[in-house]
Amino acid sequence: MDYKDILEIMISRNISDMFIRVNSCLKGRINSQIEKVNDDILDIKVIEKIVKEMTNDKDREMLAAKKSCEFTVWHRDNWRFRVGIFFQRNTPSIVIRKIDLRLPSFEQLNLPAVVLEKFCREKRGLILVTGITGSGKSTAIASMMEYINTNMARHILTIEEPIEFVFGDKRCMVNQRQIGLDVDTYNDALRQFAVHSPDVIYIGNIRDQETCHAALAAAETGVLVFSTLHSVNASSTVERIVNFFPPHQHHFILDQLATLLKGVLSLRLVPLADGNGLIPAYEVLTGSPSISRLIRENKIWEIPKYISAGDVYGMKSFHQCLVDLVEKKTITAQTALEYADKREELEMELRNKELI
């Protein structure tokens, strides 16, 4: 078995992530569940062969020095795979994530098209897409980049680690920089961006204070900045950004966010009722006057209430989205309860609506 055989299995069986480890069979994530792909036990020689096939000299140097590396590989015309190799128990393990380059529309992704189109048409500010690993953040961001690319004449600059979706120029000029290949760090790229004259910047992930500060500074200069965070909902996203900074800077950061934050899209992939796939449940926060005031006054705990009442601004809570999906019989009531922030409140509403 070579790595291309594994990629074909992922495509044919709709496996989003493949896990490859010494003295184990192939295991894949199918509809969020880890399942055995076959019964063949892989020994160290097979794993080392796959690693050698997939890596170049620079990847192997990184793996030897840091015991891990990340990169992407192409396969056929429409498929790209993100690969992470790391050591455990002194042997290499591999995780491969599938990226389908055929970008669907917002509607096909079950995302709120009107709100996301409005986000994309902003001239400046900060747009965040959040969720746990594997919740669909990269696909949602890529769909927004493609919407801008198709409908607006702008310069898009992406800074990623590694590059996942590759964009061809349409109405936009799109430049994509890969960390470690085209520029050393996120912060180096963000220090250089002014001379590149972008209208839109996509930062692959905000992980630390320095990157967050640079993203806010870019948005202040009149650039529309998109990025991702590993946070579970909109209010926790605001808290996460503020907490990147020491307490004596919180007032300043809250004031910046109140002005610059144009929207947050939080995602959770939930199983369909028929068991044949996943669908995103989402929460949307928009930069309404009330939300801006709450952020400026550091009343973040009140944000969920305003999201639930903010449909006129396009806002929607996870609670409301899960109820809608149950009413449409897209997901089961039990699934909704498993993915709810406040299970008891959701259960009460579903019972009142006679949905359980």
C-alpha beads as a LAMMPS data file, in Angstrom:
LAMMPS data file: protein, C-alpha beads

356 atoms
355 bonds

1 atom types
1 bond types

-500.0 500.0 xlo xhi
-500.0 500.0 ylo yhi
-500.0 500.0 zlo zhi

Masses

1 110.0

Atoms # bond

1 1 1 0.000 0.000 0.000
2 1 1 1.292 3.472 -0.873
3 1 1 -0.074 6.849 0.213
4 1 1 -2.053 7.358 -3.006
5 1 1 -4.034 4.209 -2.235
6 1 1 -4.911 5.734 1.128
7 1 1 -6.041 8.985 -0.511
8 1 1 -8.288 7.036 -2.895
9 1 1 -9.852 5.195 0.046
10 1 1 -10.560 8.537 1.726
11 1 1 -12.306 9.843 -1.382
12 1 1 -14.321 6.704 -2.139
13 1 1 -15.506 6.192 1.456
14 1 1 -16.031 9.875 2.296
15 1 1 -13.442 9.814 5.083
16 1 1 -12.601 13.291 6.347
17 1 1 -9.515 12.286 8.379
18 1 1 -7.313 9.206 8.178
19 1 1 -5.220 8.031 11.145
20 1 1 -2.118 5.965 10.402
21 1 1 -0.029 4.490 13.221
22 1 1 2.499 1.719 13.751
23 1 1 0.970 -1.616 14.846
24 1 1 -2.557 -0.450 14.068
25 1 1 -4.908 -0.773 11.124
26 1 1 -6.069 2.249 9.150
27 1 1 -8.765 4.206 10.980
28 1 1 -10.846 7.013 9.514
29 1 1 -13.277 9.667 10.673
30 1 1 -16.631 9.108 8.963
31 1 1 -19.461 11.469 9.960
32 1 1 -17.440 12.501 13.041
33 1 1 -16.967 8.890 14.252
34 1 1 -13.647 7.001 14.185
35 1 1 -14.064 3.673 12.364
36 1 1 -11.777 0.858 11.248
37 1 1 -11.071 1.047 7.523
38 1 1 -9.623 -2.454 7.244
39 1 1 -7.986 -5.149 9.368
40 1 1 -4.452 -4.905 7.964
41 1 1 -1.932 -4.098 10.702
42 1 1 0.739 -1.618 9.551
43 1 1 4.295 -2.210 10.715
44 1 1 7.070 0.352 11.071
45 1 1 8.483 -0.351 7.610
46 1 1 5.149 0.465 5.933
47 1 1 4.751 3.694 7.941
48 1 1 8.312 4.810 7.182
49 1 1 7.725 4.083 3.477
50 1 1 4.552 6.228 3.478
51 1 1 6.368 9.044 5.295
52 1 1 9.193 8.969 2.744
53 1 1 6.739 8.994 -0.183
54 1 1 4.802 11.980 1.151
55 1 1 7.642 14.235 2.332
56 1 1 10.342 16.260 0.632
57 1 1 13.812 17.033 2.004
58 1 1 12.632 20.121 3.907
59 1 1 9.737 18.211 5.510
60 1 1 12.109 15.447 6.605
61 1 1 14.515 17.997 8.086
62 1 1 11.648 19.554 10.044
63 1 1 10.473 16.125 11.223
64 1 1 13.964 15.210 12.420
65 1 1 14.470 18.527 14.211
66 1 1 11.044 19.100 15.776
67 1 1 9.501 15.597 15.740
68 1 1 6.542 16.897 13.724
69 1 1 5.761 18.594 10.423
70 1 1 2.742 19.778 8.414
71 1 1 2.270 20.126 4.670
72 1 1 -0.277 19.609 1.909
73 1 1 -0.327 17.243 -1.048
74 1 1 -2.307 17.300 -4.294
75 1 1 -4.197 14.324 -5.659
76 1 1 -6.036 14.322 -8.951
77 1 1 -7.603 17.634 -10.014
78 1 1 -10.024 18.467 -7.220
79 1 1 -8.441 17.069 -4.088
80 1 1 -5.872 18.429 -1.697
81 1 1 -4.872 16.834 1.593
82 1 1 -3.423 18.392 4.723
83 1 1 -0.888 16.072 6.344
84 1 1 0.451 16.131 9.879
85 1 1 3.257 13.757 10.850
86 1 1 4.349 13.465 14.481
87 1 1 6.103 11.009 16.765
88 1 1 4.408 8.977 19.490
89 1 1 6.105 6.168 21.404
90 1 1 9.182 6.985 19.336
91 1 1 7.501 6.019 16.049
92 1 1 5.952 8.226 13.344
93 1 1 2.172 8.653 13.140
94 1 1 0.288 10.336 10.312
95 1 1 -3.028 12.192 10.203
96 1 1 -4.375 13.116 6.763
97 1 1 -7.277 15.554 6.329
98 1 1 -9.203 15.709 3.062
99 1 1 -9.846 19.074 1.394
100 1 1 -12.365 19.073 -1.447
101 1 1 -11.387 21.969 -3.719
102 1 1 -14.870 22.075 -5.262
103 1 1 -16.200 24.911 -3.144
104 1 1 -19.958 24.839 -2.612
105 1 1 -22.083 27.962 -2.187
106 1 1 -23.177 29.309 1.188
107 1 1 -26.607 27.785 0.637
108 1 1 -25.141 24.379 -0.200
109 1 1 -23.125 24.552 3.016
110 1 1 -26.292 25.383 4.991
111 1 1 -24.762 28.694 6.045
112 1 1 -26.619 32.037 6.299
113 1 1 -25.950 33.435 2.828
114 1 1 -27.361 36.953 3.325
115 1 1 -25.246 37.566 6.429
116 1 1 -22.050 36.084 4.982
117 1 1 -22.437 38.120 1.793
118 1 1 -22.744 41.224 3.968
119 1 1 -19.568 40.229 5.825
120 1 1 -17.745 39.832 2.511
121 1 1 -18.827 43.280 1.322
122 1 1 -17.433 45.087 4.365
123 1 1 -14.604 47.483 3.528
124 1 1 -12.689 47.126 6.793
125 1 1 -12.866 45.335 10.104
126 1 1 -12.480 41.856 11.539
127 1 1 -14.512 38.734 10.649
128 1 1 -13.904 35.580 12.715
129 1 1 -14.930 31.987 12.002
130 1 1 -14.696 29.788 15.081
131 1 1 -15.187 26.219 16.228
132 1 1 -13.311 23.124 17.271
133 1 1 -10.944 21.316 14.922
134 1 1 -12.893 19.726 12.067
135 1 1 -15.970 21.945 12.399
136 1 1 -15.794 23.351 8.866
137 1 1 -13.974 26.638 9.550
138 1 1 -11.572 26.351 6.602
139 1 1 -14.352 25.517 4.143
140 1 1 -16.507 28.418 5.357
141 1 1 -13.617 30.882 5.084
142 1 1 -12.666 29.539 1.650
143 1 1 -16.259 29.987 0.464
144 1 1 -16.158 33.618 1.607
145 1 1 -12.826 34.202 -0.144
146 1 1 -14.272 32.699 -3.311
147 1 1 -17.384 34.897 -3.032
148 1 1 -15.162 37.987 -2.836
149 1 1 -12.987 36.661 -5.653
150 1 1 -16.046 36.174 -7.877
151 1 1 -17.990 39.327 -7.061
152 1 1 -15.532 42.097 -6.138
153 1 1 -12.389 43.613 -7.629
154 1 1 -9.974 43.446 -4.695
155 1 1 -6.516 42.234 -3.746
156 1 1 -6.778 39.215 -1.423
157 1 1 -3.714 38.181 0.582
158 1 1 -3.826 34.886 2.478
159 1 1 -1.310 33.840 5.145
160 1 1 -1.652 30.134 5.959
161 1 1 0.145 27.222 7.619
162 1 1 -0.065 25.394 5.257
163 1 1 -2.092 26.652 2.281
164 1 1 -5.246 24.528 1.978
165 1 1 -7.559 25.899 -0.727
166 1 1 -5.829 27.351 -3.787
167 1 1 -7.625 30.222 -5.533
168 1 1 -7.314 31.259 -9.157
169 1 1 -7.759 34.941 -9.984
170 1 1 -11.299 35.888 -11.015
171 1 1 -12.281 39.507 -10.377
172 1 1 -9.667 39.623 -7.641
173 1 1 -5.911 39.315 -7.519
174 1 1 -5.186 36.543 -4.998
175 1 1 -1.739 36.077 -3.431
176 1 1 -1.200 33.211 -0.994
177 1 1 1.770 33.004 1.386
178 1 1 2.654 29.810 3.215
179 1 1 4.347 29.966 6.599
180 1 1 7.764 28.345 6.424
181 1 1 7.862 28.519 2.639
182 1 1 7.080 32.094 1.573
183 1 1 7.497 33.824 4.938
184 1 1 8.827 32.651 8.289
185 1 1 5.968 33.516 10.666
186 1 1 2.476 35.001 10.769
187 1 1 3.875 38.050 12.509
188 1 1 6.536 38.583 9.833
189 1 1 3.833 38.443 7.154
190 1 1 1.606 40.870 9.047
191 1 1 4.479 43.311 9.579
192 1 1 5.050 43.309 5.810
193 1 1 1.452 43.502 4.585
194 1 1 1.260 47.303 4.167
195 1 1 3.702 47.315 1.246
196 1 1 1.621 44.612 -0.497
197 1 1 -1.515 46.816 -0.645
198 1 1 -4.167 44.196 0.207
199 1 1 -7.878 44.943 0.534
200 1 1 -8.598 41.602 2.215
201 1 1 -6.298 39.525 4.431
202 1 1 -6.998 35.963 5.536
203 1 1 -4.894 34.858 8.525
204 1 1 -5.036 31.073 8.891
205 1 1 -5.359 31.120 12.693
206 1 1 -5.008 33.608 15.544
207 1 1 -3.045 31.731 18.194
208 1 1 -1.338 34.340 20.334
209 1 1 -1.269 37.943 21.496
210 1 1 1.187 39.127 18.860
211 1 1 -0.818 37.746 15.930
212 1 1 -4.060 39.061 17.406
213 1 1 -2.562 42.510 17.890
214 1 1 -1.297 42.528 14.289
215 1 1 -4.717 41.446 12.964
216 1 1 -6.465 44.263 14.863
217 1 1 -3.854 46.745 13.675
218 1 1 -4.391 45.632 10.051
219 1 1 -8.156 46.067 10.408
220 1 1 -7.592 49.574 11.804
221 1 1 -5.664 50.573 8.676
222 1 1 -8.718 49.930 6.507
223 1 1 -8.210 46.273 5.547
224 1 1 -10.917 43.589 5.894
225 1 1 -9.344 40.816 7.971
226 1 1 -10.661 37.245 8.180
227 1 1 -9.312 34.661 10.599
228 1 1 -10.214 31.626 12.695
229 1 1 -10.182 30.810 16.391
230 1 1 -10.717 27.619 18.357
231 1 1 -13.604 28.916 20.465
232 1 1 -17.010 27.324 20.962
233 1 1 -19.409 30.248 20.445
234 1 1 -19.536 33.971 19.742
235 1 1 -19.275 35.306 23.296
236 1 1 -16.359 33.005 24.151
237 1 1 -14.648 34.303 20.997
238 1 1 -14.732 37.854 22.337
239 1 1 -13.430 36.618 25.698
240 1 1 -10.629 34.672 24.000
241 1 1 -9.406 37.731 22.109
242 1 1 -9.504 39.957 25.195
243 1 1 -7.682 37.338 27.272
244 1 1 -4.780 37.199 24.823
245 1 1 -3.770 40.481 26.448
246 1 1 -2.786 41.429 30.015
247 1 1 -5.532 42.967 32.203
248 1 1 -4.178 46.521 31.992
249 1 1 -4.749 46.431 28.190
250 1 1 -8.297 45.036 28.294
251 1 1 -10.017 48.421 28.137
252 1 1 -8.082 49.353 24.991
253 1 1 -8.713 45.954 23.322
254 1 1 -12.433 46.082 24.135
255 1 1 -12.639 49.516 22.544
256 1 1 -10.837 48.231 19.445
257 1 1 -13.118 45.191 19.180
258 1 1 -16.239 47.305 19.643
259 1 1 -15.199 49.330 16.595
260 1 1 -13.594 46.661 14.407
261 1 1 -15.495 43.396 14.983
262 1 1 -17.955 43.061 12.104
263 1 1 -19.022 39.486 12.704
264 1 1 -18.432 36.057 14.215
265 1 1 -19.581 32.789 12.648
266 1 1 -19.282 29.839 15.053
267 1 1 -19.684 26.323 13.650
268 1 1 -20.440 22.791 14.851
269 1 1 -20.819 19.873 12.465
270 1 1 -23.719 17.675 13.572
271 1 1 -24.913 14.315 12.176
272 1 1 -27.876 14.290 9.829
273 1 1 -31.015 12.468 10.930
274 1 1 -30.575 9.794 8.241
275 1 1 -26.956 9.172 9.295
276 1 1 -25.639 10.001 5.825
277 1 1 -23.371 12.917 6.565
278 1 1 -22.950 16.045 8.636
279 1 1 -24.478 19.511 8.523
280 1 1 -23.222 22.690 10.177
281 1 1 -25.156 24.161 13.047
282 1 1 -24.088 27.761 13.442
283 1 1 -24.206 30.852 15.609
284 1 1 -23.903 34.299 14.072
285 1 1 -22.970 37.521 15.797
286 1 1 -22.957 40.781 13.839
287 1 1 -21.499 44.116 14.832
288 1 1 -24.811 45.769 15.688
289 1 1 -24.876 48.956 17.808
290 1 1 -26.006 46.929 20.841
291 1 1 -23.236 44.349 20.458
292 1 1 -20.625 47.090 20.031
293 1 1 -21.869 48.759 23.217
294 1 1 -21.754 45.498 25.198
295 1 1 -18.189 44.839 24.073
296 1 1 -17.056 48.385 24.854
297 1 1 -18.630 48.177 28.330
298 1 1 -17.183 44.682 28.907
299 1 1 -20.643 43.153 29.381
300 1 1 -19.725 40.066 27.377
301 1 1 -21.983 37.822 29.475
302 1 1 -24.995 39.667 28.008
303 1 1 -24.047 38.925 24.387
304 1 1 -25.967 35.586 24.111
305 1 1 -29.250 37.309 25.028
306 1 1 -28.733 39.939 22.340
307 1 1 -27.818 37.325 19.735
308 1 1 -31.101 35.502 20.392
309 1 1 -33.045 38.758 19.964
310 1 1 -30.986 40.096 17.053
311 1 1 -32.598 38.477 14.027
312 1 1 -33.179 41.919 12.494
313 1 1 -29.382 42.179 12.200
314 1 1 -29.038 38.610 10.932
315 1 1 -27.956 37.155 14.266
316 1 1 -28.833 33.632 15.337
317 1 1 -27.867 31.525 18.340
318 1 1 -26.838 27.865 18.322
319 1 1 -30.002 27.198 20.332
320 1 1 -32.205 28.730 17.617
321 1 1 -30.314 26.982 14.825
322 1 1 -30.619 23.566 16.488
323 1 1 -34.361 24.063 17.008
324 1 1 -34.753 24.978 13.322
325 1 1 -32.860 21.871 12.233
326 1 1 -35.029 19.644 14.435
327 1 1 -38.242 21.277 13.163
328 1 1 -37.132 20.598 9.584
329 1 1 -36.298 16.987 10.612
330 1 1 -32.767 17.553 9.340
331 1 1 -31.334 16.338 12.642
332 1 1 -32.875 14.415 15.519
333 1 1 -33.852 15.984 18.829
334 1 1 -31.304 13.772 20.591
335 1 1 -28.533 15.058 18.335
336 1 1 -29.573 18.651 19.024
337 1 1 -29.392 18.049 22.767
338 1 1 -25.928 16.514 22.468
339 1 1 -24.590 19.634 20.708
340 1 1 -26.428 22.286 22.739
341 1 1 -24.704 24.828 24.990
342 1 1 -27.567 24.629 27.508
343 1 1 -29.113 21.201 27.216
344 1 1 -31.899 21.763 29.774
345 1 1 -33.142 24.945 28.081
346 1 1 -33.147 23.317 24.667
347 1 1 -34.911 20.212 25.971
348 1 1 -37.639 22.388 27.489
349 1 1 -38.225 24.237 24.221
350 1 1 -38.285 21.045 22.164
351 1 1 -40.848 19.582 24.571
352 1 1 -42.960 22.730 24.390
353 1 1 -42.921 22.450 20.608
354 1 1 -43.723 18.712 20.893
355 1 1 -40.539 17.833 19.039
356 1 1 -39.569 15.212 21.618

Bonds

1 1 1 2
2 1 2 3
3 1 3 4
4 1 4 5
5 1 5 6
6 1 6 7
7 1 7 8
8 1 8 9
9 1 9 10
10 1 10 11
11 1 11 12
12 1 12 13
13 1 13 14
14 1 14 15
15 1 15 16
16 1 16 17
17 1 17 18
18 1 18 19
19 1 19 20
20 1 20 21
21 1 21 22
22 1 22 23
23 1 23 24
24 1 24 25
25 1 25 26
26 1 26 27
27 1 27 28
28 1 28 29
29 1 29 30
30 1 30 31
31 1 31 32
32 1 32 33
33 1 33 34
34 1 34 35
35 1 35 36
36 1 36 37
37 1 37 38
38 1 38 39
39 1 39 40
40 1 40 41
41 1 41 42
42 1 42 43
43 1 43 44
44 1 44 45
45 1 45 46
46 1 46 47
47 1 47 48
48 1 48 49
49 1 49 50
50 1 50 51
51 1 51 52
52 1 52 53
53 1 53 54
54 1 54 55
55 1 55 56
56 1 56 57
57 1 57 58
58 1 58 59
59 1 59 60
60 1 60 61
61 1 61 62
62 1 62 63
63 1 63 64
64 1 64 65
65 1 65 66
66 1 66 67
67 1 67 68
68 1 68 69
69 1 69 70
70 1 70 71
71 1 71 72
72 1 72 73
73 1 73 74
74 1 74 75
75 1 75 76
76 1 76 77
77 1 77 78
78 1 78 79
79 1 79 80
80 1 80 81
81 1 81 82
82 1 82 83
83 1 83 84
84 1 84 85
85 1 85 86
86 1 86 87
87 1 87 88
88 1 88 89
89 1 89 90
90 1 90 91
91 1 91 92
92 1 92 93
93 1 93 94
94 1 94 95
95 1 95 96
96 1 96 97
97 1 97 98
98 1 98 99
99 1 99 100
100 1 100 101
101 1 101 102
102 1 102 103
103 1 103 104
104 1 104 105
105 1 105 106
106 1 106 107
107 1 107 108
108 1 108 109
109 1 109 110
110 1 110 111
111 1 111 112
112 1 112 113
113 1 113 114
114 1 114 115
115 1 115 116
116 1 116 117
117 1 117 118
118 1 118 119
119 1 119 120
120 1 120 121
121 1 121 122
122 1 122 123
123 1 123 124
124 1 124 125
125 1 125 126
126 1 126 127
127 1 127 128
128 1 128 129
129 1 129 130
130 1 130 131
131 1 131 132
132 1 132 133
133 1 133 134
134 1 134 135
135 1 135 136
136 1 136 137
137 1 137 138
138 1 138 139
139 1 139 140
140 1 140 141
141 1 141 142
142 1 142 143
143 1 143 144
144 1 144 145
145 1 145 146
146 1 146 147
147 1 147 148
148 1 148 149
149 1 149 150
150 1 150 151
151 1 151 152
152 1 152 153
153 1 153 154
154 1 154 155
155 1 155 156
156 1 156 157
157 1 157 158
158 1 158 159
159 1 159 160
160 1 160 161
161 1 161 162
162 1 162 163
163 1 163 164
164 1 164 165
165 1 165 166
166 1 166 167
167 1 167 168
168 1 168 169
169 1 169 170
170 1 170 171
171 1 171 172
172 1 172 173
173 1 173 174
174 1 174 175
175 1 175 176
176 1 176 177
177 1 177 178
178 1 178 179
179 1 179 180
180 1 180 181
181 1 181 182
182 1 182 183
183 1 183 184
184 1 184 185
185 1 185 186
186 1 186 187
187 1 187 188
188 1 188 189
189 1 189 190
190 1 190 191
191 1 191 192
192 1 192 193
193 1 193 194
194 1 194 195
195 1 195 196
196 1 196 197
197 1 197 198
198 1 198 199
199 1 199 200
200 1 200 201
201 1 201 202
202 1 202 203
203 1 203 204
204 1 204 205
205 1 205 206
206 1 206 207
207 1 207 208
208 1 208 209
209 1 209 210
210 1 210 211
211 1 211 212
212 1 212 213
213 1 213 214
214 1 214 215
215 1 215 216
216 1 216 217
217 1 217 218
218 1 218 219
219 1 219 220
220 1 220 221
221 1 221 222
222 1 222 223
223 1 223 224
224 1 224 225
225 1 225 226
226 1 226 227
227 1 227 228
228 1 228 229
229 1 229 230
230 1 230 231
231 1 231 232
232 1 232 233
233 1 233 234
234 1 234 235
235 1 235 236
236 1 236 237
237 1 237 238
238 1 238 239
239 1 239 240
240 1 240 241
241 1 241 242
242 1 242 243
243 1 243 244
244 1 244 245
245 1 245 246
246 1 246 247
247 1 247 248
248 1 248 249
249 1 249 250
250 1 250 251
251 1 251 252
252 1 252 253
253 1 253 254
254 1 254 255
255 1 255 256
256 1 256 257
257 1 257 258
258 1 258 259
259 1 259 260
260 1 260 261
261 1 261 262
262 1 262 263
263 1 263 264
264 1 264 265
265 1 265 266
266 1 266 267
267 1 267 268
268 1 268 269
269 1 269 270
270 1 270 271
271 1 271 272
272 1 272 273
273 1 273 274
274 1 274 275
275 1 275 276
276 1 276 277
277 1 277 278
278 1 278 279
279 1 279 280
280 1 280 281
281 1 281 282
282 1 282 283
283 1 283 284
284 1 284 285
285 1 285 286
286 1 286 287
287 1 287 288
288 1 288 289
289 1 289 290
290 1 290 291
291 1 291 292
292 1 292 293
293 1 293 294
294 1 294 295
295 1 295 296
296 1 296 297
297 1 297 298
298 1 298 299
299 1 299 300
300 1 300 301
301 1 301 302
302 1 302 303
303 1 303 304
304 1 304 305
305 1 305 306
306 1 306 307
307 1 307 308
308 1 308 309
309 1 309 310
310 1 310 311
311 1 311 312
312 1 312 313
313 1 313 314
314 1 314 315
315 1 315 316
316 1 316 317
317 1 317 318
318 1 318 319
319 1 319 320
320 1 320 321
321 1 321 322
322 1 322 323
323 1 323 324
324 1 324 325
325 1 325 326
326 1 326 327
327 1 327 328
328 1 328 329
329 1 329 330
330 1 330 331
331 1 331 332
332 1 332 333
333 1 333 334
334 1 334 335
335 1 335 336
336 1 336 337
337 1 337 338
338 1 338 339
339 1 339 340
340 1 340 341
341 1 341 342
342 1 342 343
343 1 343 344
344 1 344 345
345 1 345 346
346 1 346 347
347 1 347 348
348 1 348 349
349 1 349 350
350 1 350 351
351 1 351 352
352 1 352 353
353 1 353 354
354 1 354 355
355 1 355 356
